[in-house]
Amino acid sequence: MSIVYDSKIVVSRYKHLRGRLVCYTYPNIAEIARRYEIPIHQFCARLQGRQSRTEWSATNRSLSADQELAVCQYLHRLDVICTCARMQIVTSYANRILHNTCTGPTPVPLVSEQWAPRFLARNPLYHIRKQQAIETYRKHAHEPNDLRHWFAKCLAIC
């Protein structure tokens, strides 16, 4: 008899067994694990109260859940005002949150370059859109000399 290690099947078997083990005073763990085709080391760990790896909370997150919610709200506000967020904007905002919440003499923690792509992968609601190219006349309208010329013409009319 082969042991099936598919996580969905094993989790459903653990849930099925949870109610049945109450009636045993001294259950034979090895026999139950063989009967239900569950890995014995995982079964013993679950009986002792350890969660599965998928149920563990992440310990390597740079931002807390509230801080990530603040980043999500910031991205939503950018979307409302029709401003496209870039990876650099998301990273700098996360670093600003960490800077504002850092207390004490310890150095301010920073998120890595890969934090923003991983954050966006965790939150499929948000994604980076490629911006369209700006028209030539609008691009040149931002030149200081062109702006001075436009204001000079405007003052001449007024």
C-alpha positions as CSV (number, residue, x, y, z in Angstrom):
1,M,0.0,0.0,0.0
2,S,1.6,3.3,-1.1
3,I,1.3,6.5,1.0
4,V,-0.2,9.4,-0.8
5,Y,1.5,12.7,-0.1
6,D,-0.9,15.0,-2.0
7,S,-1.5,17.8,0.5
8,K,-5.2,18.3,-0.2
9,I,-5.9,14.7,0.3
10,V,-3.9,14.5,3.5
11,V,-5.5,17.6,4.9
12,S,-9.0,16.2,4.2
13,R,-7.9,12.9,6.0
14,Y,-6.7,14.9,9.0
15,K,-10.0,16.7,9.2
16,H,-11.9,13.4,9.0
17,L,-9.7,11.9,11.7
18,R,-10.0,14.9,14.1
19,G,-13.5,13.8,15.2
20,R,-12.8,10.1,15.4
21,L,-9.7,10.3,17.7
22,V,-11.8,11.7,20.5
23,C,-13.3,8.3,21.3
24,Y,-9.8,6.7,21.7
25,T,-8.2,6.7,25.1
26,Y,-4.8,5.5,23.9
27,P,-4.9,5.5,20.1
28,N,-2.4,3.4,18.2
29,I,-0.9,6.2,16.1
30,A,1.1,4.0,13.7
31,E,-1.9,1.8,12.9
32,I,-4.2,4.8,12.3
33,A,-1.5,6.4,10.1
34,R,-1.2,3.2,8.0
35,R,-5.0,2.8,7.8
36,Y,-5.6,6.3,6.5
37,E,-2.4,6.5,4.5
38,I,-1.0,9.5,6.3
39,P,2.7,10.1,6.9
40,I,3.3,9.2,10.6
41,H,5.6,12.0,11.4
42,Q,3.1,14.6,10.1
43,F,0.3,12.8,12.0
44,C,2.2,12.9,15.3
45,A,3.1,16.6,14.8
46,R,-0.6,17.4,14.1
47,L,-1.7,15.6,17.2
48,Q,0.7,17.6,19.2
49,G,-0.8,20.8,17.9
50,R,1.7,21.8,15.2
51,Q,0.2,23.5,12.1
52,S,0.9,22.5,8.5
53,R,3.4,24.7,6.6
54,T,0.6,26.3,4.6
55,E,-1.1,27.4,7.8
56,W,2.1,29.0,9.3
57,S,2.2,32.8,9.4
58,A,5.0,34.3,7.5
59,T,8.0,35.3,9.6
60,N,10.1,36.9,6.9
61,R,7.8,39.7,6.0
62,S,9.3,43.2,6.0
63,L,6.0,44.9,6.6
64,S,3.3,44.0,9.0
65,A,-0.3,43.3,7.8
66,D,-1.4,46.8,8.7
67,Q,1.6,48.3,6.9
68,E,0.8,46.3,3.8
69,L,-2.8,47.5,4.0
70,A,-1.4,51.0,4.0
71,V,0.5,50.3,0.8
72,C,-2.7,48.8,-0.7
73,Q,-4.6,52.0,0.2
74,Y,-1.9,54.1,-1.3
75,L,-2.0,52.1,-4.5
76,H,-5.8,52.5,-4.6
77,R,-5.5,56.3,-4.1
78,L,-3.0,56.4,-7.0
79,D,-5.5,54.5,-9.1
80,V,-8.3,56.9,-8.3
81,I,-6.3,59.9,-9.4
82,C,-5.2,58.0,-12.6
83,T,-1.6,57.8,-11.7
84,C,0.3,54.6,-12.7
85,A,2.4,53.2,-9.9
86,R,5.8,51.9,-10.8
87,M,7.9,49.4,-8.8
88,Q,10.1,52.2,-7.6
89,I,7.1,54.1,-6.3
90,V,5.8,51.1,-4.4
91,T,9.2,50.3,-2.9
92,S,9.9,53.9,-1.9
93,Y,6.5,54.1,-0.2
94,A,7.1,50.9,1.7
95,N,10.5,52.3,2.8
96,R,8.8,55.5,3.9
97,I,6.4,53.5,6.0
98,L,9.2,51.6,7.6
99,H,11.1,54.9,8.2
100,N,8.1,56.5,9.9
101,T,7.4,53.5,12.2
102,C,11.0,52.8,13.2
103,T,11.8,53.8,16.8
104,G,15.0,53.7,18.7
105,P,18.7,53.8,17.8
106,T,18.5,50.8,15.4
107,P,19.1,51.5,11.8
108,V,15.9,51.9,9.7
109,P,15.0,48.7,7.9
110,L,14.5,48.8,4.1
111,V,12.7,46.5,1.8
112,S,14.7,44.7,-0.9
113,E,14.4,45.3,-4.6
114,Q,12.4,42.1,-5.0
115,W,9.9,43.2,-2.3
116,A,7.6,45.1,-4.7
117,P,7.2,42.2,-7.3
118,R,6.6,39.7,-4.5
119,F,4.1,42.1,-2.9
120,L,2.2,42.4,-6.2
121,A,2.3,38.7,-6.6
122,R,0.7,38.3,-3.2
123,N,-1.9,40.9,-4.0
124,P,-3.3,40.0,-7.5
125,L,-5.7,42.9,-7.3
126,Y,-2.8,45.3,-8.1
127,H,-0.5,45.1,-11.1
128,I,1.8,47.4,-12.9
129,R,0.5,48.8,-16.1
130,K,2.8,50.0,-18.8
131,Q,2.4,53.7,-19.4
132,Q,1.6,55.0,-22.8
133,A,4.1,57.2,-24.5
134,I,3.5,60.9,-24.0
135,E,2.8,63.0,-27.1
136,T,5.7,65.0,-28.5
137,Y,4.1,68.4,-28.0
138,R,3.3,67.6,-24.4
139,K,6.8,66.2,-23.8
140,H,8.3,69.5,-25.1
141,A,5.8,71.6,-23.1
142,H,7.7,70.6,-20.0
143,E,10.9,72.3,-21.2
144,P,11.7,75.4,-19.1
145,N,12.5,77.6,-22.2
146,D,9.2,76.6,-23.8
147,L,7.3,77.5,-20.6
148,R,9.1,80.9,-20.3
149,H,8.2,81.6,-24.0
150,W,4.6,80.6,-23.4
151,F,4.3,82.8,-20.3
152,A,5.9,85.7,-22.1
153,K,3.4,85.4,-24.9
154,C,0.6,85.2,-22.3
155,L,1.8,88.4,-20.5
156,A,2.1,90.2,-23.9
157,I,-1.6,89.4,-24.6
158,C,-2.8,90.4,-21.1
